[in-house]
Amino acid sequence: MSSVMIIFLNSILQDWQVNKETSTKSRFILLMFRSTKILGNLPLPFFSKFYRILYQFLIEWILGVDLPWDTQVGQNLKLFHSHGLVVNHETIIGMNCTLRHSTTIGNKMLQDGTPSGSPKIGNNVEIGSNVVIIGAITVGDHAVIGAGSVVVKDVPNRSVVVGNPARVIRTLNTPLSLMNNELHQASELTSVSNHSNTDSLYK
């Protein structure tokens, strides 16, 4: 096998292993996303355009996941319950991030009628279901966004945020190499749909 083919396979399969516990659908979506990022940029106008249209038809129209092929996404993206996801193509997502269903990440309309920038998501970020993250904001590394949160301001590194508008309720101080029950407890917020319940976890 040629080195070019090995590089290609490694690129399109970079999310395969981390999604072994999610679904075949998630694996397929990310396989198509990574391959379109490469094949959609080939200097072959007809083929590249056809592949981008195929991706849009299969992933956005059929499967209901709006993850534009040109979005900048780091390796090891994990998708749980991959439907109803909407991501603006100007969004930047770091490495080892987790996204869940019915989540929107994108821009907003400013007072002058122009669109804002889109969020920049750091590395190792856990995002719960039904989350909205909008505007030219930054979500720091190792942050946990609780289910149903509306994030309109920057989120510091290692912060746990919940609510509408989202607020910091806890800071994770444990180094990544030593993360244990503390991070596990915080990540449980991503599966909780009621804000009053999430608050009670850390009162």
Phi, psi and omega per residue, in radians:
M1 nan 2.316 -3.092
S2 -1.230 2.755 3.136
S3 -1.119 -0.581 3.123
V4 -1.114 -0.750 3.132
M5 -1.160 -0.668 3.117
I6 -1.109 -0.763 3.114
I7 -1.096 -0.736 3.130
F8 -1.076 -0.826 -3.128
L9 -1.127 -0.726 3.115
N10 -1.086 -0.626 -3.128
S11 -1.223 -0.827 -3.069
I12 -1.336 -0.319 -3.138
L13 -1.815 0.245 -3.048
Q14 -1.151 -0.337 3.127
D15 -1.819 0.014 -2.995
W16 -1.099 -0.869 -3.044
Q17 -1.174 -0.729 -3.082
V18 -1.227 -0.263 3.130
N19 -1.775 0.315 3.126
K20 -1.145 -0.414 -3.137
E21 -1.779 0.124 3.129
T22 -1.707 -1.594 -3.137
S23 -2.842 2.820 3.046
T24 -1.102 -0.590 3.111
K25 -1.059 -0.810 3.127
S26 -1.068 -0.740 3.114
R27 -1.083 -0.736 -3.141
F28 -1.126 -0.779 3.132
I29 -1.010 -0.819 -3.080
L30 -1.291 -0.541 3.037
L31 -1.098 -0.780 3.106
M32 -1.165 -0.694 3.139
F33 -1.060 -0.871 -3.110
R34 -1.166 -0.703 -3.122
S35 -1.215 -0.635 3.114
T36 -1.184 -0.571 3.106
K37 -1.060 -0.549 3.125
I38 -1.567 -0.980 -3.059
L39 -1.219 -0.488 3.120
G40 -1.285 -0.170 3.127
N41 -1.899 0.088 3.132
L42 -1.149 2.576 3.125
P43 -1.326 0.796 3.098
L44 -2.233 1.508 -2.964
P45 -0.830 -0.847 -3.081
F46 -1.155 -0.848 -3.084
F47 -1.144 -0.822 -3.098
S48 -1.108 -0.712 3.125
K49 -1.178 -0.710 3.103
F50 -1.059 -0.749 -3.105
Y51 -1.165 -0.665 3.102
R52 -1.152 -0.696 3.107
I53 -1.157 -0.704 3.103
L54 -1.063 -0.745 3.111
Y55 -1.077 -0.821 -3.137
Q56 -1.063 -0.730 -3.122
F57 -1.149 -0.839 -3.071
L58 -1.263 -0.821 -3.004
I59 -1.480 -0.819 -3.081
E60 -1.435 -0.844 -3.056
W61 -1.372 -0.807 -3.054
I62 -1.454 -0.856 -3.051
L63 -1.604 -0.196 3.039
G64 1.255 0.554 3.086
V65 -2.078 1.997 -3.090
D66 -1.668 1.414 3.093
L67 -2.104 1.554 -3.053
P68 -0.944 2.485 -3.035
W69 -1.102 -0.421 -3.091
D70 -1.663 0.165 3.084
T71 -1.182 2.433 3.137
Q72 -1.472 1.950 -3.076
V73 -2.294 2.275 3.099
G74 -1.273 3.015 -3.084
Q75 -1.227 2.811 3.076
N76 1.093 0.822 3.016
L77 -1.373 2.305 -3.136
K78 -1.968 2.289 3.118
L79 -2.062 2.074 3.035
F80 -1.768 2.404 3.088
H81 0.835 1.031 -2.926
S82 -1.269 1.393 2.951
H83 -2.657 2.699 -3.138
G84 1.210 0.314 3.130
L85 -1.555 2.285 3.127
V86 -2.255 2.121 -3.136
V87 -2.258 2.208 3.071
N88 -1.206 2.484 -3.044
H89 -1.183 -0.256 3.099
E90 -1.550 -0.066 3.099
T91 -1.174 2.542 3.048
I92 -2.043 2.206 -3.131
I93 -2.102 2.264 -3.088
G94 -1.360 -2.856 -3.100
M95 -1.479 2.655 2.992
N96 1.028 0.684 3.133
C97 -1.703 2.731 3.124
T98 -2.169 2.236 3.088
L99 -2.066 2.520 3.108
R100 -2.109 3.046 -2.982
H101 -1.134 2.744 3.059
S102 1.006 0.619 3.131
T103 -1.885 2.458 3.135
T104 -2.115 2.235 3.089
I105 -2.256 1.999 -3.089
G106 -3.032 -2.801 -3.084
N107 -1.664 3.130 3.090
K108 -2.417 2.891 3.139
M109 -1.521 2.179 3.132
L110 -1.419 2.962 -3.083
Q111 -1.094 -0.489 -3.141
D112 -1.485 0.093 3.085
G113 1.549 0.022 3.119
T114 -1.707 2.676 3.126
P115 -1.361 2.535 3.090
S116 -1.375 3.115 2.982
G117 -1.291 3.082 -3.137
S118 -1.908 2.833 -3.070
P119 -1.145 2.713 2.978
K120 -2.040 1.988 -3.105
I121 -1.691 2.259 -3.113
G122 -1.299 -2.870 3.131
N123 -1.524 2.615 3.036
N124 1.021 0.743 -3.129
V125 -1.738 2.317 3.085
E126 -1.789 2.127 -3.132
I127 -2.093 2.162 -3.091
G128 -1.345 -3.111 3.131
S129 -1.353 2.722 3.091
N130 0.994 0.585 3.123
V131 -1.635 2.517 3.025
V132 -2.118 2.147 3.090
I133 -2.180 1.948 -3.028
I134 -2.339 2.638 3.083
G135 1.718 3.024 -3.129
A136 -1.417 1.206 -3.095
I137 -2.085 2.915 3.138
T138 -2.100 2.274 3.016
V139 -1.808 2.058 -3.019
G140 -1.215 2.918 3.133
D141 -1.050 2.516 3.063
H142 1.091 0.366 3.103
A143 -1.356 2.701 3.064
V144 -2.163 2.110 -3.137
I145 -1.833 1.970 -3.095
G146 -1.141 2.675 -3.128
A147 -0.987 2.405 3.093
G148 1.377 0.088 -3.100
S149 -1.309 2.610 3.020
V150 -2.038 1.920 -3.024
V151 -1.810 2.033 -3.112
V152 -2.180 0.021 3.112
K153 -2.307 2.835 3.136
D154 -0.974 2.525 3.084
V155 -1.983 2.113 -3.116
P156 -1.145 2.809 3.058
N157 -0.962 2.487 3.032
R158 1.044 0.461 3.141
S159 -1.705 2.548 3.002
V160 -1.838 2.115 -3.103
V161 -2.169 2.527 3.075
V162 -2.525 2.843 2.973
G163 1.795 3.080 3.100
N164 -2.364 1.830 -0.071
P165 -1.256 2.697 -3.074
A166 -1.129 2.480 3.097
R167 -2.349 2.689 -3.141
V168 -1.358 2.197 3.084
I169 -1.964 -0.179 -3.130
R170 -2.874 2.640 3.050
T171 -2.082 2.271 3.116
L172 -1.557 1.943 -3.079
N173 -1.700 -0.143 -3.096
T174 -1.270 2.281 3.082
P175 -1.018 2.613 -3.094
L176 -0.957 -0.727 -3.082
S177 -1.143 -0.315 -3.101
L178 -2.015 0.144 -3.100
M179 -1.061 2.331 -3.114
N180 -2.416 -2.153 -3.064
N181 -1.097 -0.511 -3.121
E182 -1.057 -0.865 3.132
L183 -1.219 -0.618 3.114
H184 -1.062 -0.769 3.128
Q185 -1.114 -0.738 -3.136
A186 -1.138 -0.698 -3.100
S187 -1.193 -0.334 3.088
E188 -1.088 -0.399 3.112
L189 -1.075 -0.473 -3.102
T190 -1.213 -0.248 3.139
S191 -1.816 -0.022 -3.085
V192 -1.686 2.277 -3.067
S193 -1.710 -0.212 -3.086
N194 -1.910 2.152 -3.061
H195 -1.105 -0.629 -3.123
S196 -1.130 -0.598 3.088
N197 -1.198 -0.703 -3.131
T198 -1.149 -0.662 3.109
D199 -1.074 -0.690 -3.065
S200 -1.182 -0.379 3.141
L201 -1.132 -0.477 -3.021
Y202 -2.193 0.368 3.074
K203 -1.332 nan nan
